[in-house]
């Protein structure tokens, strides 16, 4: 049906999109027809107006009961780092970042959750 679109997408673009949807578990081949069909997960992802991988993370966060940190992570993945600053203030930013990194965390996502929690704490005072 996409062949009838005003701007027909290139085959490579469609193939990449199909591969992406397969990788996140959003589509599978129907055994009876051989056509692509949405999985149950794919149905949930289709209703979310965010990147497929972020949507998948949020669906699983709901299943595992950790929606709030997942929302924080999704938001930080969709925005510029809060530690971006002018070159002359780079050391100051690195010190601020290090203050939130506990036990030599390797994950920026956990770091951003800590920064957001600290911001909420300061804001509530």
C-alpha positions as YAML, in Angstrom:
chain: A
units: angstrom
residues:
- id: 1
  name: UNK
  ca: [0.00, 0.00, 0.00]
- id: 2
  name: UNK
  ca: [2.94, 2.37, 0.46]
- id: 3
  name: UNK
  ca: [3.62, 2.17, -3.28]
- id: 4
  name: UNK
  ca: [0.52, 4.35, -3.73]
- id: 5
  name: UNK
  ca: [1.80, 7.08, -1.38]
- id: 6
  name: UNK
  ca: [2.63, 10.52, -2.78]
- id: 7
  name: UNK
  ca: [6.24, 10.12, -1.65]
- id: 8
  name: UNK
  ca: [7.00, 6.43, -1.87]
- id: 9
  name: UNK
  ca: [9.56, 5.49, 0.78]
- id: 10
  name: UNK
  ca: [12.77, 3.87, -0.43]
- id: 11
  name: UNK
  ca: [13.05, 0.12, 0.02]
- id: 12
  name: UNK
  ca: [16.12, 0.54, 2.25]
- id: 13
  name: UNK
  ca: [14.17, 2.81, 4.60]
- id: 14
  name: UNK
  ca: [11.29, 0.33, 4.82]
- id: 15
  name: UNK
  ca: [13.69, -2.57, 5.40]
- id: 16
  name: UNK
  ca: [15.42, -0.67, 8.20]
- id: 17
  name: UNK
  ca: [12.07, 0.17, 9.82]
- id: 18
  name: UNK
  ca: [10.94, -3.46, 9.63]
- id: 19
  name: UNK
  ca: [14.24, -4.62, 11.13]
- id: 20
  name: UNK
  ca: [13.89, -2.08, 13.96]
- id: 21
  name: UNK
  ca: [10.33, -3.21, 14.71]
- id: 22
  name: UNK
  ca: [11.41, -6.86, 14.68]
- id: 23
  name: UNK
  ca: [14.30, -6.14, 17.07]
- id: 24
  name: UNK
  ca: [12.01, -4.56, 19.66]
- id: 25
  name: UNK
  ca: [9.43, -7.33, 19.30]
- id: 26
  name: UNK
  ca: [6.73, -5.11, 17.79]
- id: 27
  name: UNK
  ca: [6.05, -7.22, 14.68]
- id: 28
  name: UNK
  ca: [6.26, -10.85, 13.59]
- id: 29
  name: UNK
  ca: [5.47, -12.84, 10.47]
- id: 30
  name: UNK
  ca: [1.98, -14.34, 10.46]
- id: 31
  name: UNK
  ca: [2.36, -18.10, 10.06]
- id: 32
  name: UNK
  ca: [-0.80, -18.39, 7.97]
- id: 33
  name: UNK
  ca: [-0.23, -15.54, 5.51]
- id: 34
  name: UNK
  ca: [3.47, -14.67, 5.77]
- id: 35
  name: UNK
  ca: [2.50, -11.01, 6.23]
- id: 36
  name: UNK
  ca: [3.86, -8.83, 9.02]
- id: 37
  name: UNK
  ca: [1.53, -8.38, 11.99]
- id: 38
  name: UNK
  ca: [1.71, -6.42, 15.22]
- id: 39
  name: UNK
  ca: [2.50, -8.33, 18.36]
- id: 40
  name: UNK
  ca: [0.68, -7.50, 21.58]
- id: 41
  name: UNK
  ca: [3.70, -5.41, 22.55]
- id: 42
  name: UNK
  ca: [3.61, -3.75, 19.12]
- id: 43
  name: UNK
  ca: [0.00, -2.72, 19.72]
- id: 44
  name: UNK
  ca: [1.03, -0.94, 22.93]
- id: 45
  name: UNK
  ca: [4.02, 0.69, 21.24]
- id: 46
  name: UNK
  ca: [1.88, 1.92, 18.35]
- id: 47
  name: UNK
  ca: [-0.23, 3.98, 20.78]
- id: 48
  name: UNK
  ca: [2.75, 5.77, 22.30]
- id: 49
  name: UNK
  ca: [3.94, 8.99, 20.60]
- id: 50
  name: UNK
  ca: [7.62, 8.40, 21.34]
- id: 51
  name: UNK
  ca: [10.55, 6.56, 19.79]
- id: 52
  name: UNK
  ca: [9.89, 2.81, 19.60]
- id: 53
  name: UNK
  ca: [12.76, 1.88, 21.91]
- id: 54
  name: UNK
  ca: [11.72, 4.45, 24.51]
- id: 55
  name: UNK
  ca: [8.13, 3.22, 24.27]
- id: 56
  name: UNK
  ca: [9.30, -0.36, 24.83]
- id: 57
  name: UNK
  ca: [11.28, 0.72, 27.88]
- id: 58
  name: UNK
  ca: [8.20, 2.49, 29.28]
- id: 59
  name: UNK
  ca: [5.93, -0.52, 28.69]
- id: 60
  name: UNK
  ca: [8.36, -2.80, 30.52]
- id: 61
  name: UNK
  ca: [8.78, -0.20, 33.27]
- id: 62
  name: UNK
  ca: [5.01, -0.36, 33.83]
- id: 63
  name: UNK
  ca: [5.18, -4.16, 33.99]
- id: 64
  name: UNK
  ca: [8.05, -4.11, 36.49]
- id: 65
  name: UNK
  ca: [6.71, -1.20, 38.56]
- id: 66
  name: UNK
  ca: [9.43, 1.35, 37.91]
- id: 67
  name: UNK
  ca: [7.65, 3.91, 35.74]
- id: 68
  name: UNK
  ca: [8.95, 7.06, 37.46]
- id: 69
  name: UNK
  ca: [12.67, 6.41, 36.94]
- id: 70
  name: UNK
  ca: [11.96, 5.12, 33.42]
- id: 71
  name: UNK
  ca: [10.12, 8.36, 32.60]
- id: 72
  name: UNK
  ca: [13.08, 10.34, 33.91]
- id: 73
  name: UNK
  ca: [15.47, 8.27, 31.80]
- id: 74
  name: UNK
  ca: [13.26, 8.62, 28.71]
- id: 75
  name: UNK
  ca: [13.10, 12.39, 29.20]
- id: 76
  name: UNK
  ca: [16.86, 12.70, 29.59]
- id: 77
  name: UNK
  ca: [17.43, 10.55, 26.51]
- id: 78
  name: UNK
  ca: [15.21, 12.95, 24.57]
- id: 79
  name: UNK
  ca: [16.92, 16.14, 25.73]
- id: 80
  name: UNK
  ca: [20.32, 17.73, 25.98]
- id: 81
  name: UNK
  ca: [22.52, 16.71, 28.91]
- id: 82
  name: UNK
  ca: [22.10, 18.95, 31.97]
- id: 83
  name: UNK
  ca: [25.89, 18.94, 32.23]
- id: 84
  name: UNK
  ca: [26.47, 20.72, 28.91]
- id: 85
  name: UNK
  ca: [28.16, 24.03, 29.58]
- id: 86
  name: UNK
  ca: [30.64, 26.53, 28.16]
- id: 87
  name: UNK
  ca: [34.21, 25.23, 27.86]
- id: 88
  name: UNK
  ca: [35.50, 27.55, 30.59]
- id: 89
  name: UNK
  ca: [33.05, 25.97, 33.09]
- id: 90
  name: UNK
  ca: [33.78, 22.37, 32.10]
- id: 91
  name: UNK
  ca: [35.64, 21.54, 35.33]
- id: 92
  name: UNK
  ca: [32.78, 22.93, 37.41]
- id: 93
  name: UNK
  ca: [30.32, 20.78, 35.46]
- id: 94
  name: UNK
  ca: [32.53, 17.71, 35.89]
- id: 95
  name: UNK
  ca: [32.65, 18.29, 39.66]
- id: 96
  name: UNK
  ca: [28.86, 18.63, 39.78]
- id: 97
  name: UNK
  ca: [28.48, 15.44, 37.77]
- id: 98
  name: UNK
  ca: [30.94, 13.58, 40.02]
- id: 99
  name: UNK
  ca: [28.99, 14.67, 43.11]
- id: 100
  name: UNK
  ca: [26.00, 12.66, 41.88]
- id: 101
  name: UNK
  ca: [27.98, 9.61, 40.76]
- id: 102
  name: UNK
  ca: [28.02, 7.14, 43.65]
- id: 103
  name: UNK
  ca: [30.24, 4.09, 43.76]
- id: 104
  name: UNK
  ca: [31.78, 4.95, 40.39]
- id: 105
  name: UNK
  ca: [28.51, 4.45, 38.52]
- id: 106
  name: UNK
  ca: [29.02, 3.68, 34.87]
- id: 107
  name: UNK
  ca: [25.46, 4.56, 33.90]
- id: 108
  name: UNK
  ca: [24.52, 8.07, 32.83]
- id: 109
  name: UNK
  ca: [20.88, 7.01, 33.12]
- id: 110
  name: UNK
  ca: [21.21, 6.31, 36.86]
- id: 111
  name: UNK
  ca: [23.16, 9.54, 37.25]
- id: 112
  name: UNK
  ca: [20.38, 11.54, 35.60]
- id: 113
  name: UNK
  ca: [17.79, 9.90, 37.88]
- id: 114
  name: UNK
  ca: [19.84, 11.03, 40.88]
- id: 115
  name: UNK
  ca: [20.14, 14.56, 39.49]
- id: 116
  name: UNK
  ca: [16.39, 14.72, 38.89]
- id: 117
  name: UNK
  ca: [15.64, 13.39, 42.39]
- id: 118
  name: UNK
  ca: [17.95, 16.04, 43.87]
- id: 119
  name: UNK
  ca: [16.21, 18.72, 41.83]
- id: 120
  name: UNK
  ca: [12.81, 17.53, 43.12]
- id: 121
  name: UNK
  ca: [14.15, 17.58, 46.67]
- id: 122
  name: UNK
  ca: [15.46, 21.15, 46.34]
- id: 123
  name: UNK
  ca: [12.26, 22.26, 44.64]
- id: 124
  name: UNK
  ca: [10.07, 20.86, 47.45]
- id: 125
  name: UNK
  ca: [11.88, 22.84, 50.16]
...
